[in-house]
Amino acid sequence: MLAVTEAAAEAITALTAQGGVTDQGGLRFSMQNETDSQAALALAVTSAPAEGDQVVTAETGANVFLEQQAADFLSDKVLDVQQDADGQLNFAVMERA
């Protein structure tokens, strides 16, 4: 199952609050068409999981909703946030250590 770092959970909570999404909402991952044999993930802030989504809830209460293919792809990964050169925070999916 996808692990969510504390920093990622805080970012998800901030995004859902900013988007006016209720406490039941979260960040939803779904798979897009694979290009050049690499998986592409789509992210969206949503008010509830879609039917069939796997729900991962961080200790802080932040929710991550995973479409079935995304859940399979992310099952051994960790969701974190990293700061880029411009100071922007970006979600990063990393291999579990």
Secondary structure by P-SEA (a helix, b strand, c coil): cccccaaaaaaaaaaaaaacccccbbbbbbbccccccbbbbbbbbcccccccbbbbbcccbbbbbbcaaaaaaaccbbbbcccccccbbbbbbbccc
